[in-house]
Amino acid sequence: MEFIPKPLAEYAEAHSSPESELLSELNRDTYSNVLIPRMLSGHLQGRVLSMMSKMIRPKAILEIGTYTGYAALCMAEGLSKDGVLHTIDINEELETRIQKFIAKSSFSDQIHLHIGNTLDIVPKLNEKFDLVFIDADKHNYSVYYDLLIDELPSGAIIIADNVLWSGKVLQEDQLLKDKDTKALAEFNAKITKDDRVENVLMPIRDGLMVIRKK
């Protein structure tokens, strides 16, 4: 499925900075060898994540949902010189592939991959995160948000992916029968009503909810 018409997507990518050779290799490898390659952030969204990270210059980044590591490598481009990125994924089958591409990058000493349950791992990290990217199990988005929001410093940014869920958040039948659609719609409403933050839902790819803690 295309999120926007293919010609428009190609035009947007052609008028955005190119992905690196390593990211291009990772992109091809994911589409050739991994199930559901649509989950990859990809060129345009990757450049958005890189740009946001460079604007913030975070000392600590948290990613929930590594997949094959594309988004992590993009956000790492904005890390401060002594910064660190912790990325978590539940799928141990992807660990070798992820580590291979991290090792090929110039951020290999700054990116730390954790395999396991986010709710067990995050409390043990002892970091104050400046940037958080959530792209994991959709029904737990609100759980992850609640886990993090009070611990984040003022000005920290949370970005949640897939919040438009291929347009299903507008479909009443999907809200009634699909738990992920219902969870994402509730998450979007929750963020919009939370006076601790300001937010904008960007219709980039499958929807990015960008949240800034006041």
C-alpha positions in Angstrom: 0.0 0.0 0.0 1.2 3.5 -0.8 0.6 6.2 1.8 0.5 9.0 -0.8 0.4 8.7 -4.6 3.7 7.2 -5.8 4.6 10.1 -8.1 4.3 12.6 -5.2 6.3 10.3 -2.9 9.1 10.1 -5.5 9.0 13.9 -6.1 9.3 14.5 -2.3 12.2 12.1 -2.0 13.9 13.7 -5.1 13.7 17.1 -3.5 15.0 15.9 -0.1 18.6 15.2 0.9 19.6 11.7 -0.1 19.9 8.8 2.3 23.5 7.6 2.9 25.0 4.6 1.1 24.6 2.6 4.3 21.0 3.5 4.7 20.3 2.7 1.1 22.0 -0.7 1.7 19.9 -1.3 4.8 16.8 -0.3 2.9 17.5 -2.8 0.1 18.4 -5.5 2.6 15.2 -5.1 4.5 13.0 -5.3 1.4 14.9 -8.4 0.2 15.1 -10.4 3.4 12.7 -9.2 6.2 9.0 -9.7 6.6 6.7 -6.7 6.3 9.4 -4.3 4.9 6.6 -1.6 4.9 7.5 -1.1 8.5 10.9 0.5 7.5 10.9 4.3 8.1 12.4 4.8 4.6 14.1 7.7 2.9 11.7 10.6 3.5 10.7 9.8 7.0 14.3 9.0 7.8 15.4 12.4 6.6 12.6 14.0 8.8 13.9 12.1 11.9 17.5 13.0 11.1 16.5 16.7 10.7 14.6 16.8 14.0 17.5 15.1 15.8 20.0 17.6 14.4 17.8 20.5 15.5 17.7 19.1 19.0 21.3 17.8 19.3 20.2 15.3 21.9 22.5 13.8 24.5 20.2 10.8 24.9 17.7 9.2 22.5 15.3 6.4 23.2 13.8 4.3 20.4 11.0 1.8 21.1 10.8 -0.5 18.2 14.1 -0.9 16.3 12.9 -3.2 13.4 16.0 -3.3 11.3 17.7 -0.2 12.6 17.0 2.4 9.9 15.4 5.0 12.1 18.0 4.6 14.8 20.8 5.3 12.3 18.9 8.4 11.1 18.4 9.8 14.5 22.0 9.1 15.5 23.1 11.6 12.9 22.0 14.4 15.3 23.5 13.0 18.5 25.8 15.3 20.4 29.4 14.3 20.4 29.1 12.3 23.6 25.5 11.3 23.1 23.9 7.9 23.3 21.0 6.2 21.6 19.2 3.3 23.3 17.0 1.2 21.0 14.7 -1.6 22.1 13.1 -4.4 20.1 11.3 -7.5 21.2 12.2 -9.6 18.2 15.5 -11.4 18.9 15.5 -12.8 15.3 16.5 -9.4 14.0 19.4 -8.8 16.4 22.2 -10.0 14.2 21.0 -8.0 11.2 20.6 -4.8 13.3 24.0 -5.2 14.9 25.6 -5.7 11.5 24.4 -2.3 10.3 25.1 -0.5 13.5 28.7 -1.9 13.4 29.1 -0.5 9.8 28.0 3.0 10.9 30.1 5.8 12.4 27.8 5.6 15.5 28.6 2.1 16.5 30.0 3.2 19.9 26.9 5.4 20.6 24.1 3.0 19.7 23.0 0.4 22.3 20.6 -2.3 21.2 18.4 -4.0 23.8 16.4 -7.1 23.0 13.4 -7.6 25.3 10.3 -6.0 26.9 10.4 -2.2 26.9 8.6 -2.0 30.2 11.4 -4.0 31.8 14.3 -2.3 30.1 13.5 1.4 30.2 13.4 1.7 34.1 16.9 0.3 34.2 18.5 2.7 31.6 18.9 5.7 34.0 18.9 8.3 31.3 17.1 11.6 30.8 16.0 11.4 27.2 15.8 14.5 25.0 14.3 12.6 22.0 12.0 9.5 22.0 10.7 7.7 19.0 7.9 5.2 19.5 7.3 2.7 16.7 6.4 -0.6 18.3 3.2 -2.4 19.3 0.4 0.1 18.7 -1.9 -1.0 21.6 0.9 -0.1 24.0 1.6 3.5 22.8 -0.3 5.0 25.7 1.5 2.7 28.1 4.9 3.8 26.8 3.9 7.4 26.9 2.8 7.1 30.6 6.0 5.3 31.4 8.1 8.2 30.0 6.4 11.5 30.2 7.0 12.4 33.8 10.6 11.5 33.6 11.4 13.6 30.5 13.0 17.0 30.9 11.1 20.1 29.8 11.6 20.6 26.0 12.0 16.9 25.3 10.4 15.6 22.1 8.4 12.3 21.6 7.7 11.2 18.1 5.1 8.4 17.6 4.8 6.7 14.3 1.9 5.2 12.4 -0.7 7.3 14.2 -2.9 7.6 11.1 -2.8 3.8 10.7 -3.5 3.9 6.9 -6.5 6.1 7.5 -8.2 3.5 9.8 -8.5 6.0 12.6 -11.3 7.6 10.6 -13.1 4.4 10.0 -15.8 3.7 12.5 -15.9 -0.1 11.8 -12.2 -0.4 12.4 -12.4 1.5 15.6 -15.0 -1.0 16.8 -13.3 -4.2 15.7 -9.5 -3.6 15.6 -7.7 -3.1 18.9 -4.7 -1.3 17.3 -6.9 1.2 15.5 -8.8 1.9 18.6 -5.6 2.2 20.7 -4.1 4.7 18.2 -7.2 6.8 18.1 -7.3 6.9 21.9 -3.6 7.7 22.0 -4.1 10.6 19.6 -7.0 12.0 21.6 -5.1 11.5 24.9 -2.1 13.5 23.6 -4.3 16.3 22.3 -5.9 16.7 25.7 -2.7 16.5 27.8 -1.9 20.0 29.0 1.6 19.0 29.9 2.6 18.9 26.2 2.1 20.6 22.9 1.7 18.5 19.8 1.2 18.4 16.0 0.1 15.4 14.0 2.1 15.5 10.8 0.6 13.5 7.8 4.1 12.3 6.8 4.0 8.7 5.5 1.6 6.9 8.0 1.4 9.8 10.4 3.9 11.2 12.9 2.6 12.6 16.2 5.3 15.1 17.4 5.0 15.9 21.1 7.0 18.5 23.0 6.9 18.5 26.8 6.3 22.0 28.2 
